């Protein structure tokens, strides 16, 4: 019976998960080169998709993230870049929240049997006909 050995990158990426956050911080301070090797191997493994197309898409996304992170000069600036990426993916024009709203609108359209759901694109304050003070004075 032949036992297949796992590629070295898989073994190393698992080594990354065996570290505690404190150990990773110490490794980063003591041996940044080794830390970067472990991180790169873990990223390579994380970018493997179910299909070659998905793998390509994941690698393109990582390449884009890496390009944005290279512009940051400090760890705090890198964190802000990651935060901006996250918020744009959730709240951006084509983010997850916009996608959810489109799906909900479609669901409502199907539920009411309408050809199109009219949405109010601009939320306006409703001003009462009489000011609140007028009602209190009475």
Number of C-alpha atoms within 10 A of each C-alpha: 3 4 5 6 7 8 8 10 16 14 14 18 20 15 13 17 12 11 12 10 10 9 11 17 14 13 16 14 11 11 12 14 12 12 18 13 15 20 15 15 21 20 15 17 16 14 18 16 14 8 9 10 11 13 17 14 15 18 18 13 13 16 12 11 14 11 11 14 18 11 11 14 9 11 10 10 13 16 13 14 18 15 12 13 14 13 13 15 15 15 13 14 11 11 14 15 15 15 14 11 11 12 12 12 16 15 13 14 15 13 9 10 10 11 9 12 14 9 7 7 6 6 6 7 6 6 7 7 6 8 9 9 8 8 8 7 6 5
